[in-house]
Amino acid sequence: MKRMAVIFGMVLLAGFLAISVSKRKRHAADDDVQSGPQISAQHKNEIRRFWEVYRRATGFMRQGAWQEAAADYRQALSIDPGHEDSLYYLGNVMFELNQYDDAVSMWRQLIEVNPLSTRAHIQLGAVHSCGAQGAPFDLEIAEREFQRAHSINKEETGPVLKLGEVYLLKGQREQALTYFATAMQTNAKSIEAQYLTGYLEWQRGDRQAAQRALQQAARLSQAKLSAAAPTREGDTRTPGGGPILTEGASRRSFFARHWMALKTWERAEVSVPMMEAEYKKLDQQLSLLIKDAE
């Protein structure tokens, strides 16, 4: 009998506790319902305001209205300081305005928010190796940032190509050739890798290999030009085919204007004299860049 009484008492206690917990949950839910609409409305207004400003900033950027875009991206970041796209695009905009320190600052902040941001590391590498007047030129930083981007995403061709550029600028030709070859294994239609491989072959005296590589780069460029859709008003692509919204500093490499110019050639057939003239011009301008950086 005593045992039965104890069991019966325990059942009653468990039932009482369950009822108490259920009541507390209902009271908490009632409190949430009462306070929820006020918080939700305020939060919704903030979200709505953020996206209005962000979309307006992106519209200005598409138009090349850099000052207006910068102002709106800063306003968006005042609402959400950790928004990755706003940090990234504001960095791109500041680069377009030649305000390189501010561009670097934005991409650094993006890495603080997301250390695995490949695009931020690529932009930091690009700004330190592009050779633009007034931009920081530090190939050690550029190499480190491109290596970091490559370690994060080994399937992306961009960091591999950029590492090839950095080693070319550093005079490490064999390493540069290795990276360009790796880039072409991933993307056989890489105009840049073909063009710069041709230059390196020309540098070491293999005129036939240089001509073949430049020939292939020219053919790829002409084929890409033929396949490209007509430019539309409001298009966000650069003359070289890269989207302004995603590439930013990385499209303004020292070498870009050289291989992008292949699309203006009247024909894709490359003679030895054409190859000689093309790579001599590149070599002279590269020597000036290195001299100015010393």
Helices and strands as residue ranges (DSSP letters): H 2-63, H 66-79, H 84-96, H 100-113, H 118-127, H 139-152, H 157-169, H 173-186, H 191-203, H 207-227, H 244-247, G 248-252, H 256-260, G 261-264, H 272-293
